[in-house]
Amino acid sequence: MSVNITSGESNQVNVPELGSNIINVSWSERVASAGLGGYLLGAGLKNLTRKPMRGLIQTLLGGYLLYRGSSGNCMLYSTLGKDSDAHHADSVNIRTSMRVNRPRHEVYQFWRRLENLPRFMKHLLTVNEIDGKRSHWEAVLPGSIATIKWDAEIVKETPDQLIGWQSVAQSTIENAGKVEFNDAPGGGTDLEIIISYRPPAGDLGAGIAKLFNPVFRKVVTEDIKRFKEYIENADTPTYVGQSAMG
């Protein structure tokens, strides 16, 4: 709904009314807004006594994002006449190769058990396998400002050669990865690793990407490089066995 404002012979201007129920936020962006809003609201309420200014900002921003997610209405979009789907955030795309001094079968088994990934990827808090294909992921944004969660599924798999996964539809963040395993000349394993993160579409997603992508790309890149040191020094039965502990 809008309020019509006219003055003399001037053209009519449509101004969005506060509380309008116009839905102008995409579903993926609504999910992201609600998730981030809930986190910021909780953190803000806890910080109100310890860090009043920070807590107040977090509480206000969290409340707005929760409204944005639950209603599907962004007052900023309405005012500017923007379509959230017209804005697409840049991805964090990382592609690297490395050689590790471990047999191909062992290295593949480590990656196939996705719950092992937080052992060397510090940006991942947990990866919990739901079944043989699906898993639940939790990661932390730089500065620990927020935790993001999503479900993923394995979409490509060739034992001892390749594993690929991607986030399921309507996840708060798009994540995909692929690792190829090949015997290295003289022993060991050559890996080709691709990992990609893309925030939700829209100005919110683009804003998050602009703020965090440079730092996040560096964090993920360093996490991948850490794999070589970890796998070459790890105890094989611990990281492959079903009873592995973090």
C-alpha positions as a Markdown table, in Angstrom:
| # | Residue | x | y | z |
|---|---|---|---|---|
| 1 | Met | 0.0 | 0.0 | 0.0 |
| 2 | Ser | 1.2 | 3.6 | -0.7 |
| 3 | Val | 0.3 | 7.1 | 0.2 |
| 4 | Asn | -0.3 | 9.6 | -2.7 |
| 5 | Ile | 1.2 | 13.0 | -2.3 |
| 6 | Thr | 0.2 | 15.8 | -4.7 |
| 7 | Ser | 1.1 | 19.5 | -4.7 |
| 8 | Gly | -0.6 | 21.9 | -7.2 |
| 9 | Glu | 0.0 | 20.8 | -10.8 |
| 10 | Ser | 3.0 | 18.6 | -9.9 |
| 11 | Asn | 3.2 | 15.0 | -10.8 |
| 12 | Gln | 1.9 | 12.5 | -8.3 |
| 13 | Val | 4.6 | 10.7 | -6.2 |
| 14 | Asn | 4.0 | 7.3 | -4.7 |
| 15 | Val | 5.8 | 7.0 | -1.3 |
| 16 | Pro | 5.8 | 3.6 | 0.4 |
| 17 | Glu | 4.0 | 3.6 | 3.7 |
| 18 | Leu | 5.8 | 2.2 | 6.7 |
| 19 | Gly | 4.4 | -1.2 | 7.5 |
| 20 | Ser | 3.5 | -1.9 | 3.9 |
| 21 | Asn | 3.1 | -5.6 | 3.2 |
| 22 | Ile | 4.7 | -5.5 | -0.2 |
| 23 | Ile | 7.0 | -8.5 | -0.7 |
| 24 | Asn | 10.1 | -7.3 | -2.5 |
| 25 | Val | 12.8 | -9.6 | -0.9 |
| 26 | Ser | 13.6 | -12.9 | -2.5 |
| 27 | Trp | 13.2 | -16.1 | -0.5 |
| 28 | Ser | 16.9 | -16.9 | -0.1 |
| 29 | Glu | 17.5 | -13.3 | 1.1 |
| 30 | Arg | 14.6 | -13.6 | 3.6 |
| 31 | Val | 16.1 | -16.7 | 5.1 |
| 32 | Ala | 19.5 | -15.0 | 5.3 |
| 33 | Ser | 18.0 | -11.9 | 6.9 |
| 34 | Ala | 16.1 | -14.0 | 9.5 |
| 35 | Gly | 19.1 | -16.1 | 10.4 |
| 36 | Leu | 21.5 | -13.2 | 10.7 |
| 37 | Gly | 18.8 | -11.1 | 12.5 |
| 38 | Gly | 18.2 | -13.7 | 15.1 |
| 39 | Tyr | 21.9 | -14.0 | 15.8 |
| 40 | Leu | 22.5 | -10.3 | 16.1 |
| 41 | Leu | 19.4 | -9.8 | 18.3 |
| 42 | Gly | 20.5 | -12.4 | 20.7 |
| 43 | Ala | 24.1 | -11.1 | 20.8 |
| 44 | Gly | 22.8 | -7.5 | 21.2 |
| 45 | Leu | 20.7 | -8.4 | 24.2 |
| 46 | Lys | 23.6 | -10.1 | 25.9 |
| 47 | Asn | 25.9 | -7.0 | 25.2 |
| 48 | Leu | 23.5 | -4.3 | 26.4 |
| 49 | Thr | 24.9 | -4.4 | 29.9 |
| 50 | Arg | 28.5 | -5.1 | 29.0 |
| 51 | Lys | 28.9 | -3.1 | 25.8 |
| 52 | Pro | 25.8 | -0.8 | 25.6 |
| 53 | Met | 26.5 | 0.9 | 22.3 |
| 54 | Arg | 27.5 | -2.3 | 20.5 |
| 55 | Gly | 24.6 | -4.1 | 22.0 |
| 56 | Leu | 22.1 | -1.4 | 21.0 |
| 57 | Ile | 23.3 | -1.4 | 17.4 |
| 58 | Gln | 23.2 | -5.2 | 17.2 |
| 59 | Thr | 19.7 | -5.3 | 18.8 |
| 60 | Leu | 18.3 | -2.7 | 16.4 |
| 61 | Leu | 19.9 | -4.2 | 13.3 |
| 62 | Gly | 18.9 | -7.7 | 14.4 |
| 63 | Gly | 15.2 | -6.6 | 14.9 |
| 64 | Tyr | 15.1 | -5.0 | 11.5 |
| 65 | Leu | 16.6 | -8.0 | 9.8 |
| 66 | Leu | 14.1 | -10.3 | 11.5 |
| 67 | Tyr | 11.2 | -8.1 | 10.3 |
| 68 | Arg | 12.7 | -8.1 | 6.8 |
| 69 | Gly | 13.0 | -11.9 | 6.8 |
| 70 | Ser | 9.6 | -12.6 | 8.3 |
| 71 | Ser | 7.6 | -10.0 | 6.2 |
| 72 | Gly | 9.6 | -10.2 | 3.0 |
| 73 | Asn | 9.4 | -6.4 | 2.9 |
| 74 | Cys | 12.5 | -4.1 | 2.7 |
| 75 | Met | 11.6 | -0.5 | 3.3 |
| 76 | Leu | 14.8 | 0.6 | 1.7 |
| 77 | Tyr | 14.0 | -1.4 | -1.5 |
| 78 | Ser | 10.5 | 0.2 | -1.6 |
| 79 | Thr | 11.9 | 3.7 | -1.2 |
| 80 | Leu | 14.5 | 3.3 | -3.9 |
| 81 | Gly | 12.3 | 1.2 | -6.1 |
| 82 | Lys | 14.8 | -1.6 | -6.2 |
| 83 | Asp | 14.2 | -5.2 | -7.1 |
| 84 | Ser | 16.3 | -7.4 | -4.8 |
| 85 | Asp | 16.8 | -10.0 | -7.5 |
| 86 | Ala | 18.6 | -7.5 | -9.7 |
| 87 | His | 21.7 | -7.6 | -7.5 |
| 88 | His | 24.0 | -10.5 | -7.3 |
| 89 | Ala | 26.8 | -10.8 | -4.8 |
| 90 | Asp | 30.2 | -11.9 | -5.9 |
| 91 | Ser | 31.4 | -15.4 | -5.0 |
| 92 | Val | 34.4 | -16.4 | -3.0 |
| 93 | Asn | 36.0 | -18.9 | -5.5 |
| 94 | Ile | 39.1 | -20.7 | -4.5 |
| 95 | Arg | 41.0 | -23.1 | -6.6 |
| 96 | Thr | 44.3 | -24.7 | -5.7 |
| 97 | Ser | 46.4 | -27.8 | -6.1 |
| 98 | Met | 48.8 | -29.5 | -3.7 |
| 99 | Arg | 50.7 | -32.7 | -3.2 |
| 100 | Val | 50.6 | -34.5 | 0.1 |
| 101 | Asn | 52.7 | -37.4 | 1.4 |
| 102 | Arg | 49.8 | -39.8 | 2.0 |
| 103 | Pro | 48.3 | -42.7 | -0.1 |
| 104 | Arg | 45.4 | -41.6 | -2.3 |
| 105 | His | 42.9 | -44.0 | -0.6 |
| 106 | Glu | 43.7 | -42.5 | 2.8 |
| 107 | Val | 43.4 | -38.9 | 1.5 |
| 108 | Tyr | 40.1 | -39.6 | -0.2 |
| 109 | Gln | 38.7 | -41.3 | 2.9 |
| 110 | Phe | 39.5 | -38.3 | 4.9 |
| 111 | Trp | 37.6 | -35.9 | 2.6 |
| 112 | Arg | 34.7 | -38.3 | 2.2 |
| 113 | Arg | 34.1 | -38.1 | 5.9 |
| 114 | Leu | 33.1 | -34.5 | 5.8 |
| 115 | Glu | 33.0 | -34.2 | 9.5 |
| 116 | Asn | 36.8 | -34.1 | 9.3 |
| 117 | Leu | 36.9 | -30.8 | 7.6 |
| 118 | Pro | 36.7 | -28.5 | 10.7 |
| 119 | Arg | 39.9 | -30.2 | 11.9 |
| 120 | Phe | 41.9 | -28.0 | 9.6 |
| 121 | Met | 39.4 | -25.5 | 8.3 |
| 122 | Lys | 39.1 | -23.0 | 11.1 |
| 123 | His | 36.2 | -21.1 | 9.5 |
| 124 | Leu | 34.1 | -24.2 | 9.9 |
| 125 | Leu | 32.6 | -24.8 | 13.3 |
| 126 | Thr | 31.0 | -28.2 | 12.7 |
| 127 | Val | 30.0 | -30.5 | 9.8 |
| 128 | Asn | 27.5 | -33.2 | 10.9 |
| 129 | Glu | 26.6 | -35.9 | 8.5 |
| 130 | Ile | 22.9 | -36.5 | 8.4 |
| 131 | Asp | 23.0 | -39.6 | 6.1 |
| 132 | Gly | 25.2 | -41.0 | 3.3 |
| 133 | Lys | 24.7 | -37.9 | 1.2 |
| 134 | Arg | 23.5 | -35.0 | 3.3 |
| 135 | Ser | 25.3 | -33.0 | 5.9 |
| 136 | His | 24.7 | -29.9 | 8.1 |
| 137 | Trp | 27.3 | -27.2 | 8.1 |
| 138 | Glu | 28.1 | -24.3 | 10.5 |
| 139 | Ala | 30.7 | -21.6 | 9.7 |
| 140 | Val | 31.7 | -18.4 | 11.4 |
| 141 | Leu | 32.1 | -15.0 | 9.6 |
| 142 | Pro | 35.4 | -13.1 | 10.1 |
| 143 | Gly | 35.5 | -11.4 | 13.4 |
| 144 | Ser | 32.9 | -13.9 | 14.8 |
| 145 | Ile | 30.2 | -11.4 | 14.0 |
| 146 | Ala | 27.8 | -14.2 | 13.0 |
| 147 | Thr | 27.4 | -17.9 | 12.5 |
| 148 | Ile | 25.9 | -19.2 | 9.3 |
| 149 | Lys | 24.3 | -22.6 | 8.8 |
| 150 | Trp | 23.2 | -24.6 | 5.8 |
| 151 | Asp | 22.7 | -28.2 | 4.6 |
| 152 | Ala | 24.7 | -29.7 | 1.8 |
| 153 | Glu | 24.6 | -32.9 | -0.2 |
| 154 | Ile | 27.1 | -34.9 | -2.1 |
| 155 | Val | 26.4 | -34.6 | -5.8 |
| 156 | Lys | 29.4 | -36.3 | -7.4 |
| 157 | Glu | 31.4 | -39.2 | -6.1 |
| 158 | Thr | 33.9 | -41.6 | -7.6 |
| 159 | Pro | 35.6 | -43.6 | -4.9 |
| 160 | Asp | 39.3 | -42.7 | -4.4 |
| 161 | Gln | 39.1 | -40.2 | -7.3 |
| 162 | Leu | 36.6 | -37.4 | -6.8 |
| 163 | Ile | 34.1 | -36.0 | -4.4 |
| 164 | Gly | 31.8 | -33.0 | -5.0 |
| 165 | Trp | 29.2 | -31.3 | -2.8 |
| 166 | Gln | 26.8 | -28.3 | -2.9 |
| 167 | Ser | 24.4 | -26.6 | -0.6 |
| 168 | Val | 20.7 | -27.6 | -0.9 |
| 169 | Ala | 18.1 | -25.3 | -2.4 |
| 170 | Gln | 17.0 | -22.3 | -0.3 |
| 171 | Ser | 20.1 | -22.4 | 1.9 |
| 172 | Thr | 21.2 | -19.2 | 3.7 |
| 173 | Ile | 24.4 | -19.3 | 1.7 |
| 174 | Glu | 25.4 | -21.1 | -1.4 |
| 175 | Asn | 28.4 | -23.4 | -0.9 |
| 176 | Ala | 30.0 | -25.9 | -3.3 |
| 177 | Gly | 33.2 | -27.8 | -3.4 |
| 178 | Lys | 35.0 | -30.4 | -5.5 |
| 179 | Val | 38.2 | -32.4 | -4.8 |
| 180 | Glu | 40.0 | -34.6 | -7.3 |
| 181 | Phe | 42.5 | -37.2 | -6.1 |
| 182 | Asn | 45.4 | -38.6 | -8.3 |
| 183 | Asp | 48.5 | -40.7 | -7.6 |
| 184 | Ala | 51.5 | -38.5 | -7.5 |
| 185 | Pro | 54.7 | -39.6 | -9.3 |
| 186 | Gly | 57.0 | -41.3 | -6.8 |
| 187 | Gly | 54.2 | -41.7 | -4.2 |
| 188 | Gly | 51.7 | -39.5 | -2.4 |
| 189 | Thr | 48.6 | -37.8 | -3.7 |
| 190 | Asp | 48.0 | -34.8 | -6.0 |
| 191 | Leu | 44.8 | -32.9 | -5.1 |
| 192 | Glu | 42.8 | -30.3 | -7.2 |
| 193 | Ile | 40.6 | -28.4 | -4.8 |
| 194 | Ile | 37.8 | -26.0 | -5.6 |
| 195 | Ile | 35.6 | -24.4 | -3.0 |
| 196 | Ser | 33.0 | -21.6 | -3.6 |
| 197 | Tyr | 30.8 | -19.5 | -1.3 |
| 198 | Arg | 28.1 | -17.2 | -2.6 |
| 199 | Pro | 25.9 | -15.1 | -0.3 |
| 200 | Pro | 22.2 | -14.6 | -1.1 |
| 201 | Ala | 21.2 | -12.4 | -4.0 |
| 202 | Gly | 20.2 | -8.8 | -3.4 |
| 203 | Asp | 21.7 | -5.7 | -1.9 |
| 204 | Leu | 22.0 | -7.3 | 1.5 |
| 205 | Gly | 24.0 | -10.2 | 0.1 |
| 206 | Ala | 26.1 | -7.8 | -2.0 |
| 207 | Gly | 26.8 | -5.7 | 1.0 |
| 208 | Ile | 27.9 | -8.7 | 3.1 |
| 209 | Ala | 30.1 | -9.9 | 0.2 |
| 210 | Lys | 31.7 | -6.5 | -0.2 |
| 211 | Leu | 32.5 | -6.3 | 3.5 |
| 212 | Phe | 33.6 | -9.9 | 4.1 |
| 213 | Asn | 34.8 | -11.4 | 0.8 |
| 214 | Pro | 38.5 | -10.2 | 0.9 |
| 215 | Val | 39.0 | -11.5 | 4.5 |
| 216 | Phe | 36.9 | -14.6 | 4.0 |
| 217 | Arg | 38.8 | -15.6 | 0.9 |
| 218 | Lys | 42.1 | -15.3 | 2.8 |
| 219 | Val | 40.8 | -17.3 | 5.7 |
| 220 | Val | 39.5 | -20.2 | 3.4 |
| 221 | Thr | 42.7 | -20.2 | 1.4 |
| 222 | Glu | 44.8 | -20.5 | 4.5 |
| 223 | Asp | 42.5 | -23.3 | 5.8 |
| 224 | Ile | 43.0 | -25.3 | 2.6 |
| 225 | Lys | 46.8 | -24.9 | 2.7 |
| 226 | Arg | 46.7 | -26.1 | 6.3 |
| 227 | Phe | 45.4 | -29.4 | 5.1 |
| 228 | Lys | 48.8 | -30.6 | 3.9 |
| 229 | Glu | 50.4 | -30.1 | 7.3 |
| 230 | Tyr | 47.5 | -31.7 | 9.1 |
| 231 | Ile | 47.1 | -34.8 | 6.9 |
| 232 | Glu | 50.8 | -35.6 | 6.8 |
| 233 | Asn | 51.1 | -35.5 | 10.6 |
| 234 | Ala | 47.7 | -36.9 | 11.6 |
| 235 | Asp | 47.1 | -40.4 | 13.0 |
| 236 | Thr | 45.3 | -42.3 | 10.2 |
| 237 | Pro | 43.0 | -44.5 | 12.4 |
| 238 | Thr | 41.9 | -41.3 | 14.3 |
| 239 | Tyr | 40.9 | -39.2 | 11.3 |
| 240 | Val | 39.4 | -42.1 | 9.2 |
| 241 | Gly | 37.7 | -44.2 | 11.9 |
| 242 | Gln | 34.1 | -43.8 | 12.9 |
| 243 | Ser | 35.0 | -43.0 | 16.4 |
| 244 | Ala | 37.1 | -39.9 | 15.5 |
| 245 | Met | 36.9 | -37.1 | 18.0 |
| 246 | Gly | 37.4 | -33.3 | 17.2 |
